[in-house]
Amino acid sequence: MTLPPSTWTWHREIEYRIEVVSIYPHRDGIENDPRYDGYRRDFLSMFQLNPRRRALANNSASDATPITLFEYAMMAEHLPPLAPGLTAFDLVRQTLERYIGGMTGYGMTGYLLLQCEV
């Protein structure tokens, strides 16, 4: 998400409104059940992009691990769209295209921890 900056000459004050939503596979009986609070709140936690690698990783500061890509694909199958025009499969596809394009991930031959491919 990118927020445009305010400039003093144009706006003396700028207001942003951000809506927080929970995206998860809906199942009967879990909407108001407190046992599923964590499920509803944290389901998307695994879909984190490493900004340097532009690929799915364990977290935004972690390197990508190609052996886990199948897990992302399995979870993406059950998710509703993340935003208009964006699905979890789009994130999986982006990551897969990075590997096919030559990016190495943790555990691959030629992988270097600080390496950042294009």
Summary of the structure (lengths in Angstrom):
residues: 118
radius of gyration: 18.0
end to end distance: 21.2
largest distance: 53.6
contacts: 231
relative contact order: 0.14
helix: 31%
strand: 7%
